[in-house]
Amino acid sequence: MRLVVVSGYSGAGKSTALNVLEDAGYYCIDNLPLTLLREFVQQGLSSGGPVENLAVGIDARNLSNDLSCFPEIINIIRQQGVECEVLFLDTAENTLQKRFSETRRKHPLSNNEVSLAEAVRQEKKILGAVRENADICIDTSDTNVRELRTIVRERVVSRQKCELSLMLMSFGFKHGAPADVDFIFDVRCLPNPHWVPHLRQLTGQDHDVSVFLAGQSAVVEMLADISSFLERWVPSFEAENRSYMTVAIGCTGGQHRSVYCVDQLYEKLKVRYPQVISRHRELM
């Protein structure tokens, strides 16, 4: 049996993630009290029915005392032989406040005495134990519904048992470094196509930019070093039963160098890791 626990902040996309899992054949329950999670899983194990995949939404509407026991309960479930994964949807505080303000939705923790900003901060504290024990965190600050659905399908639904899901992400430092990544490589020291007039409006996925970067010895050497590092150390994390890993590569704007490097690494690593996916944050 496989159990996916979906948690995260209100407005971060939990409903979207659960809908993706439900579409993929998971039996889904949202806002299940944490104290009932073990009983729910036990019923699934003893039923002998056709349900093999379960998904449960856990959020701040649980009592905070219950959520403090989250790590212990998850460990007990795993000791029963259940393949249990915790998916946490993270979002920056200012983004959450903006989403609730724009949609005029009421935050579940806000009331006449608790402002929206304070409710967001309280929720982060309440869900602290869940986030700390997540197998995969997805930052949805700059992700729309379509992109989130794709990420959940590729990283969670499509992941085969005991296989490492490896994400390679390009980004631009001027837009902020991504959260919840395992390794960040900075390629801003490489020759920048931005300063070549006819390449400026293109991206690292365009042929002319690829030819330019492939002809730079520094780019070739940097890619070889990053590739050697990943080939050397990713198997060590995989041996520790890691299910998910994210490697981010950043340049100034996330348009040329980081995009090219991610695509080159993807082509090389996909032979070893069938679950590898690539994402270009600034090109979405």
SULBEL-V275144 format. One record per residue. N is the residue number from 1. SS is DSSP state (A for helix, B for strand, O for the rest). PHI is phi in radians with two decimals (999 if undefined). Layout:
n: {N/N}
ss: {SS/SS}
phi: {PHI/PHI}
This chain:
n: {1/2/3/4/5/6/7/8/9/10/11/12/13/14/15/16/17/18/19/20/21/22/23/24/25/26/27/28/29/30/31/32/33/34/35/36/37/38/39/40/41/42/43/44/45/46/47/48/49/50/51/52/53/54/55/56/57/58/59/60/61/62/63/64/65/66/67/68/69/70/71/72/73/74/75/76/77/78/79/80/81/82/83/84/85/86/87/88/89/90/91/92/93/94/95/96/97/98/99/100/101/102/103/104/105/106/107/108/109/110/111/112/113/114/115/116/117/118/119/120/121/122/123/124/125/126/127/128/129/130/131/132/133/134/135/136/137/138/139/140/141/142/143/144/145/146/147/148/149/150/151/152/153/154/155/156/157/158/159/160/161/162/163/164/165/166/167/168/169/170/171/172/173/174/175/176/177/178/179/180/181/182/183/184/185/186/187/188/189/190/191/192/193/194/195/196/197/198/199/200/201/202/203/204/205/206/207/208/209/210/211/212/213/214/215/216/217/218/219/220/221/222/223/224/225/226/227/228/229/230/231/232/233/234/235/236/237/238/239/240/241/242/243/244/245/246/247/248/249/250/251/252/253/254/255/256/257/258/259/260/261/262/263/264/265/266/267/268/269/270/271/272/273/274/275/276/277/278/279/280/281/282/283/284}
ss: {O/B/B/B/B/B/B/B/O/O/O/O/O/A/A/A/A/A/A/A/A/A/A/O/O/O/B/B/B/O/O/O/O/A/A/A/A/A/A/A/A/A/A/A/A/A/A/O/O/O/O/O/B/B/B/B/B/O/O/O/O/O/O/A/A/A/A/O/O/A/A/A/A/A/A/A/A/A/A/O/O/O/B/B/B/B/B/B/B/B/O/O/A/A/A/A/A/A/A/A/A/A/A/O/O/O/O/O/O/O/O/O/O/O/O/A/A/A/A/A/A/A/A/A/A/A/O/A/A/A/A/A/O/O/O/B/B/B/B/O/O/O/O/O/A/A/A/A/A/A/A/A/A/A/A/A/A/O/O/O/O/O/O/O/B/B/B/B/B/B/B/B/A/A/A/O/O/O/O/O/O/O/B/B/B/B/O/O/O/O/O/O/A/A/A/O/A/A/A/O/O/O/O/O/O/O/A/A/A/A/A/A/A/A/O/O/A/A/A/A/A/A/A/A/A/A/A/A/A/A/A/A/A/A/A/A/A/A/A/O/O/O/O/B/B/B/B/B/B/B/B/O/O/O/O/O/A/A/A/A/A/A/A/A/A/A/A/A/A/O/O/O/O/O/O/O/B/B/B/B/A/A/A/O}
phi: {999/-2.05/-2.12/-1.97/-1.66/-1.82/-2.41/2.57/-1.42/-1.04/1.61/-1.56/2.05/-1.07/-1.09/-1.09/-1.09/-1.13/-1.11/-1.09/-1.13/-1.11/-1.09/-1.52/1.76/-1.35/-1.48/-1.97/-2.32/-1.74/1.00/-1.37/-1.00/-1.03/-1.15/-1.72/-1.13/-1.07/-1.13/-1.09/-1.15/-1.07/-1.11/-1.16/-1.23/-1.60/-1.24/1.20/-1.48/-1.39/-1.31/-1.94/-2.10/-2.10/-2.39/-2.29/-1.62/-2.13/-2.45/-1.26/-1.29/-1.18/-1.21/-1.05/-1.11/-1.13/-1.18/-1.17/-1.60/-0.97/-1.02/-1.12/-1.15/-1.11/-1.10/-1.10/-1.10/-1.18/-1.17/-1.47/1.55/-1.51/-1.36/-1.94/-2.20/-1.95/-1.82/-2.07/-1.78/-1.86/-2.70/-1.09/-1.02/-1.13/-1.19/-1.09/-1.09/-1.15/-1.11/-1.20/-1.19/-1.26/-1.57/1.09/-1.34/-1.64/-1.17/-1.06/-1.79/-1.56/-2.74/-1.12/-1.85/-2.05/-1.27/-1.06/-1.08/-1.20/-1.10/-1.11/-1.16/-1.09/-1.11/-1.07/-1.22/-1.07/-1.59/-0.99/-1.16/-1.22/-1.09/-1.12/-1.85/-1.30/-1.40/-2.54/-1.94/-2.01/-1.48/-1.76/-1.00/-2.03/-2.07/-1.52/-1.08/-1.09/-1.13/-1.12/-1.04/-1.12/-1.10/-1.13/-1.09/-1.31/-1.62/-1.85/-1.11/-1.43/-1.19/-1.41/-1.00/1.22/-1.76/-1.43/-1.60/-1.92/-1.89/-1.87/-2.17/-1.70/-2.75/-1.94/-1.06/-1.21/-1.75/1.72/-1.27/-1.23/-1.58/1.02/-2.04/-1.53/-2.43/-2.16/-1.99/-1.77/-1.93/-1.19/-1.38/-1.43/-0.93/-1.83/-1.07/-1.00/-1.53/-1.77/-0.87/-1.37/-1.79/-1.01/-1.49/-1.56/-2.22/-1.15/-1.65/-1.48/-1.02/-1.11/-1.21/-1.06/-1.11/-1.06/-1.24/-1.13/-1.54/-1.72/-1.06/-1.12/-1.15/-1.05/-1.19/-1.09/-1.08/-1.13/-1.19/-1.12/-1.08/-1.12/-1.07/-1.15/-1.15/-1.39/-1.87/-1.01/-1.02/-1.18/-1.20/-1.08/-1.16/-1.57/1.15/-1.25/-1.65/-2.39/-2.60/-2.17/-2.06/-1.92/-2.18/-2.12/-2.13/-1.16/-1.86/1.28/-1.97/-1.96/-1.13/-1.14/-1.11/-1.08/-1.11/-1.09/-1.12/-1.17/-1.17/-1.03/-1.08/-1.40/-1.48/-1.14/-1.21/-1.46/-2.17/-1.04/-1.61/-1.26/-2.34/-2.15/-2.50/-1.93/-1.03/-1.47/-1.73/-1.26}
